[in-house]
């Protein structure tokens, strides 16, 4: 499941691709998927970079206790340097 989320994040530009080849592949995959939709918006991807997967228990506050709290850190953390 996590691999799918990371792959989708790279394909949509939420997570940077780690190599120029991977970034080029994301552009090609997007073009192929949207070939029958000429009005599809251009894909905008961030520059090549790194991403990190952090276990939930390593975040301040530890693991969430219920499903209702499962998104409490969604898009809330950004790694700087």
HTML snippet that shows the backbone in 3Dmol.js (N, CA, C, O; Angstrom):
<script src="https://3Dmol.org/build/3Dmol-min.js"></script>
<div id="view" style="width:600px;height:400px;position:relative"></div>
<script>
const pdb = `
ATOM      1  N   UNK A   1       0.824  -1.192   0.000  1.00  0.00           N
ATOM      2  CA  UNK A   1       0.000   0.000   0.000  1.00  0.00           C
ATOM      3  C   UNK A   1       0.869   1.257   0.000  1.00  0.00           C
ATOM      4  O   UNK A   1       0.609   2.185  -0.766  1.00  0.00           O
ATOM      5  N   UNK A   2       1.892   1.297   0.846  1.00  0.00           N
ATOM      6  CA  UNK A   2       2.756   2.466   0.927  1.00  0.00           C
ATOM      7  C   UNK A   2       3.469   2.722  -0.405  1.00  0.00           C
ATOM      8  O   UNK A   2       3.616   3.872  -0.820  1.00  0.00           O
ATOM      9  N   UNK A   3       3.905   1.664  -1.063  1.00  0.00           N
ATOM     10  CA  UNK A   3       4.572   1.811  -2.359  1.00  0.00           C
ATOM     11  C   UNK A   3       3.645   2.458  -3.378  1.00  0.00           C
ATOM     12  O   UNK A   3       4.080   3.288  -4.177  1.00  0.00           O
ATOM     13  N   UNK A   4       2.364   2.080  -3.353  1.00  0.00           N
ATOM     14  CA  UNK A   4       1.381   2.667  -4.270  1.00  0.00           C
ATOM     15  C   UNK A   4       1.209   4.161  -3.975  1.00  0.00           C
ATOM     16  O   UNK A   4       1.136   4.974  -4.897  1.00  0.00           O
ATOM     17  N   UNK A   5       1.146   4.513  -2.712  1.00  0.00           N
ATOM     18  CA  UNK A   5       0.960   5.916  -2.322  1.00  0.00           C
ATOM     19  C   UNK A   5       2.161   6.748  -2.771  1.00  0.00           C
ATOM     20  O   UNK A   5       1.988   7.854  -3.284  1.00  0.00           O
ATOM     21  N   UNK A   6       3.367   6.233  -2.585  1.00  0.00           N
ATOM     22  CA  UNK A   6       4.569   6.951  -3.006  1.00  0.00           C
ATOM     23  C   UNK A   6       4.594   7.094  -4.519  1.00  0.00           C
ATOM     24  O   UNK A   6       4.886   8.176  -5.029  1.00  0.00           O
ATOM     25  N   UNK A   7       4.290   6.017  -5.249  1.00  0.00           N
ATOM     26  CA  UNK A   7       4.269   6.072  -6.710  1.00  0.00           C
ATOM     27  C   UNK A   7       3.261   7.102  -7.189  1.00  0.00           C
ATOM     28  O   UNK A   7       3.562   7.897  -8.080  1.00  0.00           O
ATOM     29  N   UNK A   8       2.077   7.098  -6.614  1.00  0.00           N
ATOM     30  CA  UNK A   8       1.034   8.056  -7.008  1.00  0.00           C
ATOM     31  C   UNK A   8       1.453   9.483  -6.650  1.00  0.00           C
ATOM     32  O   UNK A   8       1.186  10.417  -7.406  1.00  0.00           O
ATOM     33  N   UNK A   9       2.101   9.649  -5.510  1.00  0.00           N
ATOM     34  CA  UNK A   9       2.587  10.972  -5.118  1.00  0.00           C
ATOM     35  C   UNK A   9       3.604  11.519  -6.103  1.00  0.00           C
ATOM     36  O   UNK A   9       3.611  12.714  -6.398  1.00  0.00           O
ATOM     37  N   UNK A  10       4.458  10.652  -6.608  1.00  0.00           N
ATOM     38  CA  UNK A  10       5.444  11.067  -7.613  1.00  0.00           C
ATOM     39  C   UNK A  10       4.754  11.406  -8.928  1.00  0.00           C
ATOM     40  O   UNK A  10       5.128  12.374  -9.589  1.00  0.00           O
ATOM     41  N   UNK A  11       3.754  10.622  -9.313  1.00  0.00           N
ATOM     42  CA  UNK A  11       3.045  10.846 -10.573  1.00  0.00           C
ATOM     43  C   UNK A  11       2.242  12.147 -10.560  1.00  0.00           C
ATOM     44  O   UNK A  11       1.966  12.713 -11.618  1.00  0.00           O
ATOM     45  N   UNK A  12       1.870  12.618  -9.387  1.00  0.00           N
ATOM     46  CA  UNK A  12       1.074  13.841  -9.294  1.00  0.00           C
ATOM     47  C   UNK A  12       1.884  15.049  -8.844  1.00  0.00           C
ATOM     48  O   UNK A  12       1.361  16.162  -8.778  1.00  0.00           O
ATOM     49  N   UNK A  13       3.154  14.833  -8.537  1.00  0.00           N
ATOM     50  CA  UNK A  13       4.007  15.949  -8.138  1.00  0.00           C
ATOM     51  C   UNK A  13       4.006  16.261  -6.663  1.00  0.00           C
ATOM     52  O   UNK A  13       4.614  17.248  -6.250  1.00  0.00           O
ATOM     53  N   UNK A  14       3.345  15.453  -5.851  1.00  0.00           N
ATOM     54  CA  UNK A  14       3.354  15.685  -4.406  1.00  0.00           C
ATOM     55  C   UNK A  14       4.666  15.235  -3.771  1.00  0.00           C
ATOM     56  O   UNK A  14       5.083  15.769  -2.743  1.00  0.00           O
ATOM     57  N   UNK A  15       5.307  14.256  -4.385  1.00  0.00           N
ATOM     58  CA  UNK A  15       6.591  13.734  -3.919  1.00  0.00           C
ATOM     59  C   UNK A  15       7.561  13.859  -5.094  1.00  0.00           C
ATOM     60  O   UNK A  15       7.226  13.448  -6.205  1.00  0.00           O
ATOM     61  N   UNK A  16       8.749  14.413  -4.874  1.00  0.00           N
ATOM     62  CA  UNK A  16       9.680  14.530  -6.001  1.00  0.00           C
ATOM     63  C   UNK A  16      10.210  13.177  -6.448  1.00  0.00           C
ATOM     64  O   UNK A  16      10.410  12.278  -5.631  1.00  0.00           O
ATOM     65  N   UNK A  17      10.434  13.039  -7.737  1.00  0.00           N
ATOM     66  CA  UNK A  17      11.095  11.847  -8.264  1.00  0.00           C
ATOM     67  C   UNK A  17      12.551  11.897  -7.810  1.00  0.00           C
ATOM     68  O   UNK A  17      13.120  12.976  -7.638  1.00  0.00           O
ATOM     69  N   UNK A  18      13.144  10.731  -7.619  1.00  0.00           N
ATOM     70  CA  UNK A  18      14.507  10.686  -7.087  1.00  0.00           C
ATOM     71  C   UNK A  18      15.585  10.756  -8.164  1.00  0.00           C
ATOM     72  O   UNK A  18      16.746  11.029  -7.860  1.00  0.00           O
ATOM     73  N   UNK A  19      15.214  10.512  -9.415  1.00  0.00           N
ATOM     74  CA  UNK A  19      16.185  10.601 -10.513  1.00  0.00           C
ATOM     75  C   UNK A  19      15.516  11.282 -11.704  1.00  0.00           C
ATOM     76  O   UNK A  19      14.290  11.348 -11.795  1.00  0.00           O
ATOM     77  N   UNK A  20      16.341  11.780 -12.605  1.00  0.00           N
ATOM     78  CA  UNK A  20      15.803  12.397 -13.819  1.00  0.00           C
ATOM     79  C   UNK A  20      15.105  11.359 -14.685  1.00  0.00           C
ATOM     80  O   UNK A  20      14.098  11.663 -15.324  1.00  0.00           O
ATOM     81  N   UNK A  21      15.635  10.118 -14.715  1.00  0.00           N
ATOM     82  CA  UNK A  21      14.991   9.043 -15.479  1.00  0.00           C
ATOM     83  C   UNK A  21      13.596   8.740 -14.939  1.00  0.00           C
ATOM     84  O   UNK A  21      12.658   8.544 -15.712  1.00  0.00           O
ATOM     85  N   UNK A  22      13.461   8.702 -13.617  1.00  0.00           N
ATOM     86  CA  UNK A  22      12.152   8.455 -13.002  1.00  0.00           C
ATOM     87  C   UNK A  22      11.182   9.591 -13.327  1.00  0.00           C
ATOM     88  O   UNK A  22      10.004   9.354 -13.592  1.00  0.00           O
ATOM     89  N   UNK A  23      11.683  10.813 -13.304  1.00  0.00           N
ATOM     90  CA  UNK A  23      10.853  11.985 -13.616  1.00  0.00           C
ATOM     91  C   UNK A  23      10.392  11.928 -15.073  1.00  0.00           C
ATOM     92  O   UNK A  23       9.231  12.208 -15.371  1.00  0.00           O
ATOM     93  N   UNK A  24      11.300  11.568 -15.973  1.00  0.00           N
ATOM     94  CA  UNK A  24      10.957  11.434 -17.384  1.00  0.00           C
ATOM     95  C   UNK A  24       9.889  10.360 -17.574  1.00  0.00           C
ATOM     96  O   UNK A  24       8.967  10.532 -18.371  1.00  0.00           O
ATOM     97  N   UNK A  25      10.011   9.253 -16.843  1.00  0.00           N
ATOM     98  CA  UNK A  25       9.025   8.172 -16.925  1.00  0.00           C
ATOM     99  C   UNK A  25       7.658   8.651 -16.437  1.00  0.00           C
ATOM    100  O   UNK A  25       6.638   8.286 -17.021  1.00  0.00           O
ATOM    101  N   UNK A  26       7.618   9.454 -15.388  1.00  0.00           N
ATOM    102  CA  UNK A  26       6.339   9.989 -14.899  1.00  0.00           C
ATOM    103  C   UNK A  26       5.660  10.838 -15.968  1.00  0.00           C
ATOM    104  O   UNK A  26       4.449  10.742 -16.165  1.00  0.00           O
ATOM    105  N   UNK A  27       6.450  11.678 -16.666  1.00  0.00           N
ATOM    106  CA  UNK A  27       5.889  12.485 -17.760  1.00  0.00           C
ATOM    107  C   UNK A  27       5.353  11.590 -18.874  1.00  0.00           C
ATOM    108  O   UNK A  27       4.271  11.835 -19.407  1.00  0.00           O
ATOM    109  N   UNK A  28       6.116  10.549 -19.223  1.00  0.00           N
ATOM    110  CA  UNK A  28       5.698   9.638 -20.300  1.00  0.00           C
ATOM    111  C   UNK A  28       4.439   8.869 -19.908  1.00  0.00           C
ATOM    112  O   UNK A  28       3.528   8.712 -20.720  1.00  0.00           O
ATOM    113  N   UNK A  29       4.387   8.393 -18.673  1.00  0.00           N
ATOM    114  CA  UNK A  29       3.199   7.660 -18.198  1.00  0.00           C
ATOM    115  C   UNK A  29       1.963   8.557 -18.223  1.00  0.00           C
ATOM    116  O   UNK A  29       0.879   8.124 -18.612  1.00  0.00           O
ATOM    117  N   UNK A  30       2.138   9.810 -17.804  1.00  0.00           N
ATOM    118  CA  UNK A  30       1.024  10.758 -17.799  1.00  0.00           C
ATOM    119  C   UNK A  30       0.529  10.993 -19.221  1.00  0.00           C
ATOM    120  O   UNK A  30      -0.676  10.983 -19.474  1.00  0.00           O
ATOM    121  N   UNK A  31       1.470  11.206 -20.153  1.00  0.00           N
ATOM    122  CA  UNK A  31       1.097  11.446 -21.546  1.00  0.00           C
ATOM    123  C   UNK A  31       0.351  10.245 -22.124  1.00  0.00           C
ATOM    124  O   UNK A  31      -0.627  10.407 -22.855  1.00  0.00           O
ATOM    125  N   UNK A  32       0.817   9.042 -21.793  1.00  0.00           N
ATOM    126  CA  UNK A  32       0.160   7.827 -22.288  1.00  0.00           C
ATOM    127  C   UNK A  32      -1.246   7.678 -21.706  1.00  0.00           C
ATOM    128  O   UNK A  32      -2.186   7.353 -22.432  1.00  0.00           O
ATOM    129  N   UNK A  33      -1.395   7.913 -20.410  1.00  0.00           N
ATOM    130  CA  UNK A  33      -2.702   7.772 -19.746  1.00  0.00           C
ATOM    131  C   UNK A  33      -3.707   8.800 -20.248  1.00  0.00           C
ATOM    132  O   UNK A  33      -4.911   8.545 -20.244  1.00  0.00           O
ATOM    133  N   UNK A  34      -3.217   9.964 -20.680  1.00  0.00           N
ATOM    134  CA  UNK A  34      -4.113  11.040 -21.086  1.00  0.00           C
ATOM    135  C   UNK A  34      -4.104  11.296 -22.589  1.00  0.00           C
ATOM    136  O   UNK A  34      -4.570  12.343 -23.041  1.00  0.00           O
ATOM    137  N   UNK A  35      -3.582  10.354 -23.365  1.00  0.00           N
ATOM    138  CA  UNK A  35      -3.499  10.522 -24.827  1.00  0.00           C
ATOM    139  C   UNK A  35      -4.868  10.751 -25.454  1.00  0.00           C
ATOM    140  O   UNK A  35      -4.983  11.479 -26.440  1.00  0.00           O
ATOM    141  N   UNK A  36      -5.895  10.145 -24.899  1.00  0.00           N
ATOM    142  CA  UNK A  36      -7.238  10.302 -25.467  1.00  0.00           C
ATOM    143  C   UNK A  36      -7.966  11.528 -24.901  1.00  0.00           C
ATOM    144  O   UNK A  36      -9.129  11.770 -25.223  1.00  0.00           O
ATOM    145  N   UNK A  37      -7.272  12.293 -24.056  1.00  0.00           N
ATOM    146  CA  UNK A  37      -7.853  13.505 -23.464  1.00  0.00           C
ATOM    147  C   UNK A  37      -6.980  14.703 -23.824  1.00  0.00           C
ATOM    148  O   UNK A  37      -6.157  15.137 -23.018  1.00  0.00           O
ATOM    149  N   UNK A  38      -7.155  15.239 -25.030  1.00  0.00           N
ATOM    150  CA  UNK A  38      -6.279  16.330 -25.477  1.00  0.00           C
ATOM    151  C   UNK A  38      -6.367  17.588 -24.610  1.00  0.00           C
ATOM    152  O   UNK A  38      -5.458  18.418 -24.639  1.00  0.00           O
ATOM    153  N   UNK A  39      -7.439  17.739 -23.845  1.00  0.00           N
ATOM    154  CA  UNK A  39      -7.590  18.918 -23.000  1.00  0.00           C
ATOM    155  C   UNK A  39      -7.041  18.712 -21.587  1.00  0.00           C
ATOM    156  O   UNK A  39      -7.202  19.576 -20.726  1.00  0.00           O
ATOM    157  N   UNK A  40      -6.392  17.568 -21.350  1.00  0.00           N
ATOM    158  CA  UNK A  40      -5.816  17.309 -20.028  1.00  0.00           C
ATOM    159  C   UNK A  40      -4.747  18.366 -19.736  1.00  0.00           C
ATOM    160  O   UNK A  40      -3.972  18.723 -20.624  1.00  0.00           O
ATOM    161  N   UNK A  41      -4.701  18.863 -18.505  1.00  0.00           N
ATOM    162  CA  UNK A  41      -3.698  19.892 -18.184  1.00  0.00           C
ATOM    163  C   UNK A  41      -2.283  19.330 -18.259  1.00  0.00           C
ATOM    164  O   UNK A  41      -2.066  18.129 -18.095  1.00  0.00           O
ATOM    165  N   UNK A  42      -1.339  20.207 -18.507  1.00  0.00           N
ATOM    166  CA  UNK A  42       0.069  19.791 -18.531  1.00  0.00           C
ATOM    167  C   UNK A  42       0.474  19.332 -17.132  1.00  0.00           C
ATOM    168  O   UNK A  42       0.039  19.901 -16.131  1.00  0.00           O
ATOM    169  N   UNK A  43       1.296  18.315 -17.078  1.00  0.00           N
ATOM    170  CA  UNK A  43       1.787  17.800 -15.803  1.00  0.00           C
ATOM    171  C   UNK A  43       2.940  18.676 -15.334  1.00  0.00           C
ATOM    172  O   UNK A  43       3.874  18.938 -16.091  1.00  0.00           O
ATOM    173  N   UNK A  44       2.874  19.123 -14.098  1.00  0.00           N
ATOM    174  CA  UNK A  44       3.932  19.929 -13.502  1.00  0.00           C
ATOM    175  C   UNK A  44       4.517  19.133 -12.347  1.00  0.00           C
ATOM    176  O   UNK A  44       3.824  18.838 -11.373  1.00  0.00           O
ATOM    177  N   UNK A  45       5.783  18.790 -12.459  1.00  0.00           N
ATOM    178  CA  UNK A  45       6.458  18.022 -11.416  1.00  0.00           C
ATOM    179  C   UNK A  45       7.561  18.872 -10.790  1.00  0.00           C
ATOM    180  O   UNK A  45       8.171  19.696 -11.471  1.00  0.00           O
ATOM    181  N   UNK A  46       7.819  18.677  -9.500  1.00  0.00           N
ATOM    182  CA  UNK A  46       8.909  19.405  -8.860  1.00  0.00           C
ATOM    183  C   UNK A  46      10.262  18.895  -9.362  1.00  0.00           C
ATOM    184  O   UNK A  46      10.327  17.835  -9.984  1.00  0.00           O
ATOM    185  N   UNK A  47      11.332  19.628  -9.100  1.00  0.00           N
ATOM    186  CA  UNK A  47      12.663  19.145  -9.477  1.00  0.00           C
ATOM    187  C   UNK A  47      12.972  17.817  -8.781  1.00  0.00           C
ATOM    188  O   UNK A  47      12.349  17.459  -7.782  1.00  0.00           O
ATOM    189  N   UNK A  48      13.937  17.107  -9.329  1.00  0.00           N
ATOM    190  CA  UNK A  48      14.374  15.843  -8.730  1.00  0.00           C
ATOM    191  C   UNK A  48      14.808  16.111  -7.292  1.00  0.00           C
ATOM    192  O   UNK A  48      15.459  17.118  -7.014  1.00  0.00           O
ATOM    193  N   UNK A  49      14.451  15.218  -6.390  1.00  0.00           N
ATOM    194  CA  UNK A  49      14.800  15.381  -4.983  1.00  0.00           C
ATOM    195  C   UNK A  49      14.600  14.083  -4.223  1.00  0.00           C
ATOM    196  O   UNK A  49      14.372  13.030  -4.820  1.00  0.00           O
ATOM    197  N   UNK A  50      14.686  14.163  -2.925  1.00  0.00           N
ATOM    198  CA  UNK A  50      14.535  12.993  -2.065  1.00  0.00           C
ATOM    199  C   UNK A  50      13.222  13.053  -1.300  1.00  0.00           C
ATOM    200  O   UNK A  50      12.617  14.116  -1.165  1.00  0.00           O
ATOM    201  N   UNK A  51      12.794  11.917  -0.808  1.00  0.00           N
ATOM    202  CA  UNK A  51      11.658  11.850   0.101  1.00  0.00           C
ATOM    203  C   UNK A  51      12.005  10.845   1.196  1.00  0.00           C
ATOM    204  O   UNK A  51      12.872   9.991   1.012  1.00  0.00           O
ATOM    205  N   UNK A  52      11.334  10.952   2.319  1.00  0.00           N
ATOM    206  CA  UNK A  52      11.572  10.050   3.436  1.00  0.00           C
ATOM    207  C   UNK A  52      10.265   9.460   3.903  1.00  0.00           C
ATOM    208  O   UNK A  52       9.230  10.126   3.904  1.00  0.00           O
ATOM    209  N   UNK A  53      10.322   8.199   4.300  1.00  0.00           N
ATOM    210  CA  UNK A  53       9.169   7.536   4.896  1.00  0.00           C
ATOM    211  C   UNK A  53       9.475   7.417   6.385  1.00  0.00           C
ATOM    212  O   UNK A  53      10.482   6.828   6.778  1.00  0.00           O
ATOM    213  N   UNK A  54       8.610   7.973   7.192  1.00  0.00           N
ATOM    214  CA  UNK A  54       8.797   7.982   8.639  1.00  0.00           C
ATOM    215  C   UNK A  54       7.686   7.165   9.267  1.00  0.00           C
ATOM    216  O   UNK A  54       6.513   7.346   8.942  1.00  0.00           O
ATOM    217  N   UNK A  55       8.051   6.273  10.160  1.00  0.00           N
ATOM    218  CA  UNK A  55       7.045   5.498  10.871  1.00  0.00           C
ATOM    219  C   UNK A  55       6.228   6.430  11.762  1.00  0.00           C
ATOM    220  O   UNK A  55       6.769   7.329  12.406  1.00  0.00           O
ATOM    221  N   UNK A  56       4.945   6.204  11.786  1.00  0.00           N
ATOM    222  CA  UNK A  56       4.030   7.045  12.559  1.00  0.00           C
ATOM    223  C   UNK A  56       4.451   7.165  14.021  1.00  0.00           C
ATOM    224  O   UNK A  56       4.281   8.225  14.622  1.00  0.00           O
ATOM    225  N   UNK A  57       4.996   6.102  14.601  1.00  0.00           N
ATOM    226  CA  UNK A  57       5.383   6.124  16.005  1.00  0.00           C
ATOM    227  C   UNK A  57       6.555   7.076  16.266  1.00  0.00           C
ATOM    228  O   UNK A  57       6.804   7.445  17.414  1.00  0.00           O
ATOM    229  N   UNK A  58       7.280   7.478  15.205  1.00  0.00           N
ATOM    230  CA  UNK A  58       8.406   8.395  15.359  1.00  0.00           C
ATOM    231  C   UNK A  58       7.967   9.867  15.364  1.00  0.00           C
ATOM    232  O   UNK A  58       8.774  10.749  15.658  1.00  0.00           O
ATOM    233  N   UNK A  59       6.713  10.132  15.045  1.00  0.00           N
ATOM    234  CA  UNK A  59       6.212  11.503  15.023  1.00  0.00           C
ATOM    235  C   UNK A  59       5.894  11.978  16.434  1.00  0.00           C
ATOM    236  O   UNK A  59       5.579  11.170  17.308  1.00  0.00           O
ATOM    237  N   UNK A  60       5.975  13.291  16.659  1.00  0.00           N
ATOM    238  CA  UNK A  60       5.578  13.813  17.980  1.00  0.00           C
ATOM    239  C   UNK A  60       4.145  13.398  18.282  1.00  0.00           C
ATOM    240  O   UNK A  60       3.267  13.567  17.436  1.00  0.00           O
ATOM    241  N   UNK A  61       3.902  12.882  19.419  1.00  0.00           N
ATOM    242  CA  UNK A  61       2.566  12.414  19.792  1.00  0.00           C
ATOM    243  C   UNK A  61       2.377  10.931  19.571  1.00  0.00           C
ATOM    244  O   UNK A  61       1.378  10.369  20.019  1.00  0.00           O
ATOM    245  N   UNK A  62       3.313  10.277  18.889  1.00  0.00           N
ATOM    246  CA  UNK A  62       3.236   8.834  18.687  1.00  0.00           C
ATOM    247  C   UNK A  62       2.144   8.425  17.731  1.00  0.00           C
ATOM    248  O   UNK A  62       1.664   9.236  16.939  1.00  0.00           O
ATOM    249  N   UNK A  63       1.750   7.173  17.801  1.00  0.00           N
ATOM    250  CA  UNK A  63       0.735   6.612  16.914  1.00  0.00           C
ATOM    251  C   UNK A  63      -0.646   7.140  17.266  1.00  0.00           C
ATOM    252  O   UNK A  63      -0.921   7.502  18.410  1.00  0.00           O
ATOM    253  N   UNK A  64      -1.507   7.175  16.254  1.00  0.00           N
ATOM    254  CA  UNK A  64      -2.890   7.601  16.499  1.00  0.00           C
ATOM    255  C   UNK A  64      -3.659   6.466  17.136  1.00  0.00           C
ATOM    256  O   UNK A  64      -3.344   5.293  16.935  1.00  0.00           O
ATOM    257  N   UNK A  65      -4.660   6.819  17.899  1.00  0.00           N
ATOM    258  CA  UNK A  65      -5.395   5.803  18.642  1.00  0.00           C
ATOM    259  C   UNK A  65      -6.696   5.386  17.982  1.00  0.00           C
ATOM    260  O   UNK A  65      -7.257   4.351  18.342  1.00  0.00           O
ATOM    261  N   UNK A  66      -7.196   6.165  17.019  1.00  0.00           N
ATOM    262  CA  UNK A  66      -8.455   5.801  16.383  1.00  0.00           C
ATOM    263  C   UNK A  66      -8.429   6.182  14.909  1.00  0.00           C
ATOM    264  O   UNK A  66      -7.602   6.988  14.483  1.00  0.00           O
ATOM    265  N   UNK A  67      -9.337   5.600  14.136  1.00  0.00           N
ATOM    266  CA  UNK A  67      -9.411   5.910  12.706  1.00  0.00           C
ATOM    267  C   UNK A  67      -9.744   7.376  12.471  1.00  0.00           C
ATOM    268  O   UNK A  67      -9.311   7.953  11.473  1.00  0.00           O
ATOM    269  N   UNK A  68     -10.508   7.990  13.374  1.00  0.00           N
ATOM    270  CA  UNK A  68     -10.878   9.391  13.201  1.00  0.00           C
ATOM    271  C   UNK A  68      -9.668  10.308  13.246  1.00  0.00           C
ATOM    272  O   UNK A  68      -9.701  11.405  12.690  1.00  0.00           O
ATOM    273  N   UNK A  69      -8.603   9.871  13.901  1.00  0.00           N
ATOM    274  CA  UNK A  69      -7.392  10.681  14.014  1.00  0.00           C
ATOM    275  C   UNK A  69      -6.336  10.297  12.984  1.00  0.00           C
ATOM    276  O   UNK A  69      -5.210  10.791  13.044  1.00  0.00           O
ATOM    277  N   UNK A  70      -6.681   9.424  12.041  1.00  0.00           N
ATOM    278  CA  UNK A  70      -5.667   8.870  11.142  1.00  0.00           C
ATOM    279  C   UNK A  70      -5.046   9.894  10.196  1.00  0.00           C
ATOM    280  O   UNK A  70      -3.991   9.619   9.625  1.00  0.00           O
ATOM    281  N   UNK A  71      -5.645  11.038  10.011  1.00  0.00           N
ATOM    282  CA  UNK A  71      -5.084  12.050   9.108  1.00  0.00           C
ATOM    283  C   UNK A  71      -4.558  13.279   9.842  1.00  0.00           C
ATOM    284  O   UNK A  71      -4.381  14.329   9.224  1.00  0.00           O
ATOM    285  N   UNK A  72      -4.308  13.174  11.133  1.00  0.00           N
ATOM    286  CA  UNK A  72      -3.943  14.355  11.884  1.00  0.00           C
ATOM    287  C   UNK A  72      -2.584  14.932  11.513  1.00  0.00           C
ATOM    288  O   UNK A  72      -2.316  16.091  11.829  1.00  0.00           O
ATOM    289  N   UNK A  73      -1.718  14.169  10.855  1.00  0.00           N
ATOM    290  CA  UNK A  73      -0.439  14.693  10.389  1.00  0.00           C
ATOM    291  C   UNK A  73      -0.388  14.800   8.867  1.00  0.00           C
ATOM    292  O   UNK A  73       0.669  15.112   8.318  1.00  0.00           O
ATOM    293  N   UNK A  74      -1.477  14.556   8.184  1.00  0.00           N
ATOM    294  CA  UNK A  74      -1.487  14.576   6.715  1.00  0.00           C
ATOM    295  C   UNK A  74      -1.068  15.949   6.215  1.00  0.00           C
ATOM    296  O   UNK A  74      -1.698  16.953   6.549  1.00  0.00           O
ATOM    297  N   UNK A  75      -0.009  15.997   5.418  1.00  0.00           N
ATOM    298  CA  UNK A  75       0.537  17.241   4.861  1.00  0.00           C
ATOM    299  C   UNK A  75       0.945  18.260   5.915  1.00  0.00           C
ATOM    300  O   UNK A  75       1.019  19.453   5.620  1.00  0.00           O
ATOM    301  N   UNK A  76       1.211  17.812   7.140  1.00  0.00           N
ATOM    302  CA  UNK A  76       1.544  18.748   8.201  1.00  0.00           C
ATOM    303  C   UNK A  76       3.036  18.883   8.431  1.00  0.00           C
ATOM    304  O   UNK A  76       3.463  19.836   9.083  1.00  0.00           O
ATOM    305  N   UNK A  77       3.838  17.973   7.924  1.00  0.00           N
ATOM    306  CA  UNK A  77       5.277  17.987   8.177  1.00  0.00           C
ATOM    307  C   UNK A  77       6.036  18.192   6.894  1.00  0.00           C
ATOM    308  O   UNK A  77       5.672  17.636   5.858  1.00  0.00           O
ATOM    309  N   UNK A  78       7.076  18.977   6.947  1.00  0.00           N
ATOM    310  CA  UNK A  78       7.946  19.184   5.809  1.00  0.00           C
ATOM    311  C   UNK A  78       9.381  19.056   6.273  1.00  0.00           C
ATOM    312  O   UNK A  78       9.775  19.652   7.276  1.00  0.00           O
ATOM    313  N   UNK A  79      10.169  18.270   5.532  1.00  0.00           N
ATOM    314  CA  UNK A  79      11.575  18.055   5.887  1.00  0.00           C
ATOM    315  C   UNK A  79      12.409  19.160   5.257  1.00  0.00           C
ATOM    316  O   UNK A  79      12.348  19.366   4.044  1.00  0.00           O
ATOM    317  N   UNK A  80      13.171  19.858   6.050  1.00  0.00           N
ATOM    318  CA  UNK A  80      14.066  20.905   5.535  1.00  0.00           C
ATOM    319  C   UNK A  80      15.502  20.480   5.762  1.00  0.00           C
ATOM    320  O   UNK A  80      15.920  20.268   6.901  1.00  0.00           O
ATOM    321  N   UNK A  81      16.262  20.354   4.675  1.00  0.00           N
ATOM    322  CA  UNK A  81      17.672  19.957   4.709  1.00  0.00           C
ATOM    323  C   UNK A  81      17.851  18.648   5.419  1.00  0.00           C
ATOM    324  O   UNK A  81      18.975  18.161   5.541  1.00  0.00           O
TER     325      UNK A  81
END
`;
const viewer = $3Dmol.createViewer("view");
viewer.addModel(pdb, "pdb");
viewer.setStyle({}, {cartoon: {color: "spectrum"}});
viewer.zoomTo();
viewer.render();
</script>
